[in-house]
């Protein structure tokens, strides 16, 4: 039944129905027989069994529903798209009506839903004169013109802060800009065309979404700074992890020009664009993708009671809201247990911050390659810690965190077929390395 996720679900459902029906028939027959023969003790035992059986059925049903609901959140079949009309914070503009006769920047790539398609719908709905629209080839060029007041407003993804805060010159974008209009839509998510189950070798793309909020599924665009390819063989329990540096220059296959650009820019076009671009330049067919909200990493690590990581150098980093000062995260060199905020700081760090920290925490050399190694350490540490889960309440806490902070093109039935794989990883491995 592992050959098909549908047949797996059918097998489970029919097995439970048949077993339940047989038990009810057997014990109901025994109950009536005890009544007929006036065996009060057997009669009492029958009713005790019925009560316990009903209680067990209720318990199992409730727990199956909880797990199913969590999996449904992870495997939603619709993707969220959201576009914002953004102006400088110190401008006098307060609504879309204030800029209808002003210069508004828009990306000119019709393949970009949040940068072009939704904005064009707004232009039509709000009766904005298209002569006021200024076309751009790149978001960075468009935002630069906004900063320099060459234009008055821009249409961007509602995730624009997390997408551009790491770009040089836009570190203050959250404080420099404000949103005066927003449009949200949902559309059917493109499901994986792979026919593989999770019980045979498969390749998974993990994308870290560096969001400052929990709105992972509100917007399809994101900052693609963290990209990992994991090829896993459930038969041998071996995995290879390839971390792809954010500044890798490759052809962006989903853009109109297909010109070379930094690979992290693919996140502006959504997860499928990232997947197709990576396949194009590596030749590796990717079966599934998973988006992970960095804010969820904090909650997950805290729910696990921290993770054990060997820190290669003493460093400092901003907190989850990218704030230094009293919020600065300091970590010493060596093996230690990290909480959620510390884990995220370790995942983000890729260069020293001498302007914020003393010499002790700035005396190291790092880069995207080292950051990739650090992130791989975190993945291994999290999986190892999952083996220590001992209660249903902790499982539900983790499922709630995962449901809110993970998005994927793996459908629910396929995920359920991977139960044996997940079980073997967690319980049959002494140490994930």
NUTIKOL-617745 format. One record per residue: x, y, z of N, C-alpha, C, O in turn; residue in three letters. Coordinates in steps of 0.1 Angstrom, whole numbers, plus 5000, padded with zeros to 4 digits. Each point is the difference from the previous one (the first is absolute). Layout:
<sites>
XYZXYZXYZXYZALA...
</sites>
This chain:
<sites>
500849885000499250125000500850135000499550114998UNK501949875004500850125000500250064986500550114998UNK499149814991500250044987499150124996500350074991UNK498749955017499050114997499550065013499649925009UNK500550214992499550075012498549985002499649985011UNK499750014978498649995000499649865006499249985009UNK501549914986499749875004500549985015499449925007UNK501650154997500450005014498950055009499649935010UNK499850194987499050055008498849915000499349985010UNK500349964978498949914999500349885009499049955007UNK502250004993500449885008499750035015499449925007UNK501150194997499950045015498550015003499649955011UNK499650134981498650025004499249875000499349985010UNK500949944980499249875000500549915010499149925006UNK502250084998500449915011499450045013499649915007UNK500350224996499550045012498549975001499549965010UNK499850064978498549975000499849855002499149975008UNK501649954985499849855001500349955015499249935005UNK501950125001500449965013498950045010499649935009UNK500050204990499050055009498749924999499449975010UNK500250004978498749934997500149865006499149955007UNK502049984991500249875006500049995015499349925006UNK501350185000500050015015498650025005499649945010UNK499750154984498750035004499149884999499249975009UNK500949964980499149884997500449895011499149945006UNK502250044996500449895010499550045014499449915007UNK500850214998499750035013498450035002499549985011UNK499950064978498550015001499449865002499049985007UNK501549934985499549865001500249945014499249945005UNK502150095000500349955013499150065011499649945009UNK500050194989499250075009498649955000499449975011UNK500050004978498749954999499949855005499049965007UNK502149974991500149865005500050005015499449925007UNK501350184999500150015015498650045006499749955011UNK499650134982498650045004499149885000499249975009UNK500949954980499149884998500349905011499149935005UNK502250054998500349905010500050055014500449935010UNK499350204992499950075013501350005007500149995012UNK501050034980501350015006500350155003500550074991UNK499249975021500150145004501550064998500250114996UNK500749805008501450055000500450024985500750104998UNK499049814993500350024986499350124994500650084992UNK498249945013499250114995500650135004500150104992UNK500449915021500750125005501350034992500350114996UNK500449785001501350014993499750054986500850084994UNK498149885000499750054987499850154999500550074992UNK498749985018499750145001501350085003500250114995UNK500749845013501350065003500850014987500650114997UNK499449784995500750004988499450114990500850074994UNK497949935005499450104991500450145004500350084991UNK499649955022500450145005501550034996500350114995UNK500649795008501450024997500250014985500850084995UNK498549844997500150004985499650144995500750064991UNK498149995014499650134995501050115004500350094992UNK500249915020500950105005501349994991500650114996UNK499949775001501249994992499750054986500950074994UNK497949905000499750054987500050154999500550064991UNK498950005020499950155001501550065000500350094994UNK500549845015501450055002500749994986500750104996UNK499249794998500749984987499550094990500850064992UNK497949965007499450094990500550145002500450074990UNK499649985022500450145003501550024996500350104994UNK500549805009501450014997500349994986500950074994UNK498449854999500249994985499650134994500650054990UNK498250015014499650124995501050125002500250084991UNK500449925021501050105003501249994991500450104994UNK500149785004501149984991499650034986500850064992UNK498149905004499550024986499950154997500450054990UNK499050035020499950144998501350074999500250094992UNK500849865016501350064999500749974987500650094994UNK499249795001500649974987499350084989500650044990UNK498149985012499250084990500550144999500150064989UNK500350005022500650145000501350004993500350094992UNK500549815009501349994994499849984985500850064992UNK498349865004499849964986498850074993499449944991UNK500350185013498950084994500250004985501150014994UNK497749974999500150004985499950134993500150014988UNK499850105020500050134995501250085005500449985011UNK500150114980501150085004499550155001499150044993UNK501450035016499650145002500950094992501249984999UNK498250124995500750114993499650135005498850035003UNK502150065000499750135006500950114994501349985000UNK498150134995500850114995499750135008498850025004UNK502250064998499850125008500550124991500950004992UNK498450115010500450134995500750075011499550035010UNK501850004987500950055011500550144996500350034989UNK499850065022500550134998501050035011500149925010UNK500750194989500950035011499250045013498950064999UNK501649905012499350025012499750155004499050045005UNK502050054991499850145003499350084990499950125000UNK499549814990499250064990498650035005499649955011UNK499750144982498650045005498949904995498950025004UNK501549884988499049914994499549905011500849945007UNK497950054993499449925010499149894994499749905007UNK499950114981499149904993500350004985500850084995UNK498749824999500249984985499550124992500550044990UNK498550035015499450114994501050124999500050084991UNK500949925018501050115001501149994989500750104997UNK499449784997501149984990499549974986500849964992UNK497950045006499549964987500550084989500149954988UNK500350185014500550084990501550025001500650104995UNK500149815013501450015003500749894992499449914994UNK502050105006500849894994500149885008500450015012UNK499149884983500049875008500949904992499749974989UNK501249975018500949904995499449865000499349975009UNK501049964980499549864999501049924992500550044990UNK499749845015500949914992499349964987498849995000UNK502049994989499449984987499949854996499849974988UNK500549945021500049864997498649945003499649995012UNK499749974978498649955001500049865007498949965004UNK502349984998500049875007500050025015499849905008UNK500350224997500050035014498750045005499550114997UNK499849805010498650025004499950115010499150094998UNK501749925012499950105010500650134996499750115005UNK501349894985500650124996499350064988500250124997UNK499149804995499450054988498549974998499150094998UNK500549785003498649964998499050075010499150064995UNK501249925018499150065009500050164999498950065001UNK502350004998500050144998499250054988499350115001UNK500749824988499250044988498549995003499250084995UNK500449825014498649995004499750125008498950054999UNK502049995010499750125008499950134992499150085002UNK501849934988499950114991498650014993499550114998UNK500049784998498749994993498950035009499150084997UNK500949865015499050015010499950145005498950065002UNK502250005001500150145006500050114989500150125004UNK499849844983500050104989501250095001499950124998UNK501349825003501250084999500550014986500049904992UNK500350225004500450024986501449934997501050025007UNK499049894984501249924997501250084995501149965001UNK498650174995501150094996500850045012501150044999UNK498449945013500750035013500949895004500750015010UNK499249874984500749885004501450014993500150024988UNK501049975021501350004995500649855001500049945011UNK500450014978500449864999501549985004500850094996UNK499549805011501449975004500349854997499149925000UNK502250064998500549874997500349935014500049875000UNK500350215010500449945013499450075011499750125000UNK500049815011499450065012501050095007499650115005UNK501749854995501050095006500150134994500150115006UNK499949904980500050124993498850085003500050135002UNK498849814999498850075003500050065014499650115002UNK500849815008500050055014501150115001499850095008UNK501349904985501050115000499350134996500350105006UNK499049894983499350124995499050065010499850125001UNK499549785007499150055010500750075011499650115004UNK501649835000500850075011500450144995500150095008UNK500349924979500550134995498950094996500250114994UNK498549855008498850074997499950044985499450104996UNK501149814995499850014986498649954997499450054990UNK500149865018498649964999499350015013500750025010UNK498049984991499350035012499549875008499850005012UNK500049894980499649885007500449884991500450014989UNK499649875017500349884993499149885004499450005011UNK500449924979499249875002501149895003500849974992UNK499149975020500949895003499249895007498850025004UNK501849864998499449905008499950055014500850085005UNK498149875002499850045014501149955009500150045012UNK500849874983501149955008501350084997501149955002UNK498750174993501150084995501150035010501250004997UNK498450025016501050035010501049895002501250024999UNK498349855003500949895002500749974987501149945001UNK498450094987500649974988501250094997501049964994UNK498950175011501150094996500850065011500950084998UNK498849885015500750065011501549965000500850075006UNK499549814987501449965000500850064988501249984999UNK498150094992500650074989500750135004499550075008UNK501749954987500850125004499250134997499550014989UNK500450075020499250134998498649995005499350115001UNK500249775002498649995004499849945014499049955004UNK502150065004500049945013498950075009499549945010UNK500150184987499050085008498750004993499250095003UNK500549824988498850014992498749995008499050074996UNK501049865015498850005009499750135006498850045001UNK502250045002499950135007499850114989499450115003UNK501049864985500150114990498750004992499750114993UNK499549785007498850004991498749965008500149975012UNK498850054981498749965006499149954989500150044988UNK498949875016499149954990498750085001499450025010UNK500150024978498750085000498949924993498950055000UNK501449844994499049924994500549864998501249974998UNK497949935004500449864998498949924994498850025003UNK501649884989499049914993500549865002501149964998UNK497949955007500449865003499149914991498850034998UNK501849864998499249904992500649875003501149985005UNK498049924993500549865001499849934987499050024993UNK501949895004499949924987500449865003500849985009UNK498849934982500449865002501549994999500750054991UNK499949885019501449985000500449894990499349904998UNK501850124995500549904991500649885008501050015007UNK498349884992500449885007501249934993500150014988UNK500649915020501249934994499549904989498949935002UNK501850064988499749904989500749875003499849904992UNK501050095018500749885003499149895005499050035007UNK501249854988499249885004500749925011499649895003UNK501450175003500849935010499350015014499450115003UNK500649785005499650015014501250045008501150014994UNK498750015019501250045008500749875006500850015009UNK498849884985500749875004500949954990500449885000UNK499950204990501049974990500950124998499650115004UNK501649884990500950124999499350124993499449984990UNK500850135017499450134994500950115004500950005008UNK498950114984500850135003499050115004499050024994UNK501450045017499250115006500750135000501250005004UNK498250114992500550135001499550075012498850025002UNK502150025008499650085011500350144998501250044997UNK497850055005500250154999499750075013498949995005UNK502150075000499850085013499550134996500650084993UNK498249965013499450134998500250095011499549975011UNK501350134987500450095011499050115002500250114997UNK498749845009498850105002500150055014500449935009UNK499250194993499950065013498649985007499750055011UNK499449884981498749975005499649864998500949924995UNK497950045009499649864997499149994988499249914999UNK501050184992499150014988500649924988500050044989UNK500549845014500749924990499049974988500550004989UNK498349975014499149964989499150114995499149984991UNK501250145013499350124995500550044987499350044991UNK502149955007500650054988500949884994500649935008UNK499350064979500849894993501450044999500949924997UNK499450215003501450054998500850005013499450015011UNK501949974989500850005012501450024997500550014988UNK500350005022501450024999500749875000499949925009UNK500750044979500549874999501549985004500849954993UNK499550115019501450005004500549865004501249964998UNK497949955007500449875005499449894991498849985000UNK502149954992499549904991500849885002501350005000UNK498149885002500649885003499449894991498749995000UNK502149934993499549884993500349885009501249975003UNK497849955001500349885007499549884992498849994996UNK502149925000499749884993500149885011501049985006UNK497849964995499949905011499649864995499149994992UNK501649915013499749864996499549935013500849965009UNK497950024992499449935012500549865001500049955012UNK500449984978500449875000501449985008500249915007UNK500750194990501349995006500250105012501050005007UNK497950094995500050105010501250104998500650055010UNK499849974977501050104997499450124994499149994992UNK501550135011499650124994501250094997501050005007UNK498950074982501050104997499350145000498950024995UNK501850085010499550145001500950094992501250015003UNK498250064988500750104992499450145003498950034997UNK502050055010499550145003500550094988501149994996UNK497950094999500350084988500250155005499050055005UNK502150014993500250145005499150094993499749994988UNK499850115020499050104995500550084988499150054993UNK502249985006500550084989500449934988500650064990UNK499149815009500249924988499350064988498850015000UNK502050034990499450064988499649894989500949934995UNK497850065002499549904991498950064992499450105004UNK500349844985498850054992498749975008499849895004UNK499450224997498749995007499049964990499550084993UNK500149795007499349944989498550054999499449994989UNK500150065022498650044999499850154997498850054999UNK502350024999499850144996499950014984500449914993UNK499150205003499850024986501450004992500049944989UNK501050125017501350004993500949885002500949974993UNK498849965018500849895005501550045002500949914998UNK499350215005501350055002500649955013499349965009UNK502150044992500649965012499850105011500050124998UNK499849835015499950085011500349925012500249884999UNK499950185013500249935012498849905003498950044998UNK501449845006499049905001499050045011498849954999UNK501550135011499050045010498950084994499050025007UNK501350044981498950084994498949924995498950054997UNK501349825001498949914995498849995010498949984996UNK501450055017498949995010498950104997498849985004UNK501550134988499050104997498949944991498950054999UNK501549844994499049944991499449875005499249934993UNK501150045020499349885006500949885000501049994994UNK498549915014500849885002500349924987501049944999UNK498050054992500249924988501150064991500749934993UNK499450215007501150064993501349965005501049984993UNK499150025021501349965006500349864996501249974996UNK497849945005500349864997500449984985501049934997UNK498350134994500349994986501450064996500749944992UNK499750175015501250064998501249915005501049994993UNK498849955018501149915006500149884991501149964997UNK497849984999500149894991500750034987500749924994UNK499050205001500650054987501550005001500749974990UNK499950085021501450025000500849885007501249994999UNK498149925008500649895006499849874993500749905001UNK498250094991499649884994499349905009499849894996UNK499950155016499449915010498550025000499550115002UNK499849784996498550015000499550005014500449915008UNK498950194996499550025013498649955001499150054993UNK500649865017498749945001499050095008498950014996UNK501650055015499150085008500850125006501250005000UNK498050105004500650115007499350035013498849975002UNK502050095007499450045013500550145003501250034999UNK497950065005500450145005499950005015499049955005UNK502050105001500050005015500250155005501050064996UNK498149985012500150145005501050005011499849935010UNK501250164989501050015011499450025014500549965010UNK498450124990499350035013499549875006500049985012UNK499749924980499549875005501149925006499849925008UNK501550104987501149935005500250045015500349915008UNK499550224996500150045014499049925008500349945010UNK498450054986499049935007500349865001499849935011UNK500650014978500349855000501149965010499949915007UNK501250174992501249975009499650025014500349915009UNK498950194994499550025014499149895005500149955011UNK499050004980499149895003500849875003499549925007UNK501750074986500849885002500950015013500749915003UNK499250215003500950025012501450044996500949985009UNK499350074979501450044996500649884992499649895000UNK501550154992500749904993501550015003500550115003UNK500249784996501550005003500850024987499949934991UNK500950185009500850044988501450035004500250075011UNK500749904981501450035002500350134993500250004987UNK499950125019500250134994501550014996500849995009UNK499550034979501450014995500850125004501250005000UNK498150115004500750125004499050095008498849994998UNK501850095010499250105008499550114991500850054992UNK498049985009499450114991498850075006499549955010UNK500150164984498850075004499150014987500550004989UNK498250025013499150014989498850075005499750005012UNK499550064979498850075003499049895005500149894997UNK498850165009499049905005499049984988500350044989UNK498649895013499149964990499450114993499549994988UNK500450135018499550124994501050094994499850114997UNK501449835001501250074995500450135008500350104994UNK499649885019500450125009501249965008500249895005UNK500850214996501249985008499850085013498950005005UNK502150055000499950085013499749905011500749905002UNK498350135006499649915011499449874996499949905007UNK499850094980499549884994501049904994499749904995UNK501650145005501049934993500149865007500049985012UNK500249924979500249865004501549975000500750024990UNK499949945022501449975001500149845002499349955008UNK501649994984500249865002501549975001500950054993UNK499549865017501449965002500349884991499149934995UNK502250055003500549884992499849885009500250005012UNK499449884981500049885007498649935000499050064995UNK500949825010498849925000499150065011500450015012UNK498350014984499150065010498649984995499749974989UNK499350055020498649994997499550144996500150105008UNK499349924981499550124995498550015001499349904998UNK500250225006498550024999499650054986500950004991UNK497950035007499550044987500750124994500450004988UNK499750115019500650124996501549984996500450054990UNK500349875019501449984997500249914988500950024992UNK498149885006500149924988499850084987500849984990UNK498350115010499850084988501250094998500350034988UNK500350035022501250084999501149924993500750054992UNK499449835013501149914994499749974985500949994992UNK497849995005499649974986500250124991500349984988UNK499650145017500150124992501450054998500350064990UNK500649925020501350075001500849964988500249884997UNK500450224996500949974989501250104999500849984991UNK499250115018501250095001500050075014499050015006UNK502250044998500150075013499250135000499850064990UNK499949995022499450135002500850085010499550035011UNK501750024985500950075009499350135005500450055010UNK498750014982499450135004499049985011499650105006UNK500049774997499049985011500649925011499550015011UNK501649924987500549915010501550035003500750064991UNK499849895020501450015003500949914991499549924992UNK501850095010501049924992499849855002500149924991UNK499550045021499949865004498949944991500249884996UNK498850195000498949944992500150044985499049974993UNK502150085003500250044986501249944994500450044989UNK500349885019501349954996499949864992500449905005UNK498950114984499849874992499850044986499750114996UNK500449794995499750024986498849904996500149885003UNK498950184991498949914996499550044986500450114995UNK498749814999499550034987498749914998499649945010UNK499950074978498849924998500249855000499149925004UNK502250034993500349865001500049955014499449905003UNK501250185006500049975014498650005006499649925008UNK499650194988498750005005499249884995499149955008UNK501150004980499349884996500449885009499149925003UNK502150075001500449895009499450025014499549905006UNK500450224998499350035013498549954999499549945010UNK499950104979498549964999499949854999499049955005UNK501949984989499949854999500249955014499349905004UNK501550165005500149965014498750015007499649915008UNK499750204989498750025007499049894996499349955008UNK500650024979499149904995500349865007499049945005UNK502350024996500349885007499750005014499549905006UNK500750225001499750015014498549995003499649945010UNK499650124981498550005002499549854999499249965008UNK501349974981499549874998500449915011499349915005UNK502050105001500449935011499150025012499749915008UNK500050224994499250035012498549954999499449975010UNK500150014978498749954998499849865006498949965003UNK502349974998499949865005499750005015499649895005UNK500550225002499750015014498550035004499750025011UNK499550004978498650035003499349885007500149894996UNK499350155015499449895008498550025004499449915006UNK500050194989498650035003499250054988500550064991UNK498249915009499150044990499950155000499950064989UNK500150015022499950145001501250074993499850104993UNK501449845008501150064994499949984985500450094992UNK499149795004499849984985499150104994500250054990UNK498749985018499050104995500550144999499850074991UNK501149965019500650135000500950024988499950104993UNK500849795004500950014988499250004987500450074991UNK498549855008499250004988499450144998499950044989UNK499650025022499550144998501050104995499750084991UNK501549915014501150094996500349974985500150094992UNK500049785005500349964986498950054990500350054989UNK498549935016498850034991500050154997499650044989UNK500850045020500050154998501250054992499950114995UNK501249815005501250064995500749924989501150024996UNK498149884999500649924988498950004989498849995003UNK501750024985499249984988500749914991501250004999UNK498149914994500649904991499149974989498850025000UNK501749924989499249944989499949855001499549944991UNK500850015021499849865003498549995004499650075010UNK499649844984498649995004499949925013500949925003UNK498050095004499849935013500149854999500649945008UNK498850004981500149854999501449964998500449895006UNK500450184986501449964998500850015013500849925003UNK498950195005500750025012499749885010500949965007UNK497849994993499749895009500749884996500349925009UNK499950064978500749874996501550005005500649905000UNK499950225004501350015005500249975014501050025006UNK497949935001500049975014501149915004500850035009UNK499449864984501149905003501450074999500949985008UNK499250114981501350074999500350095012501149995005UNK497950094998500250095012500249925013500950045008UNK498449854993500249925012501449945001500650005011UNK499949954978501449955000501050105002501049985007UNK498850144988501050115002500050035015501150025006UNK497850005000499950045014500449905010500850025009UNK498749854989500249905010501149904998500549945009UNK499950044978501049904997501450054998500949924997UNK499350215005501350064998500550045013499450085007UNK501849874997500650045013500450154999499850075010UNK500749974979500450144999500050044985500749944992UNK498650175005499950044986501350084997500250115006UNK500649844985501250074996500250014985501050064995UNK
</sites>
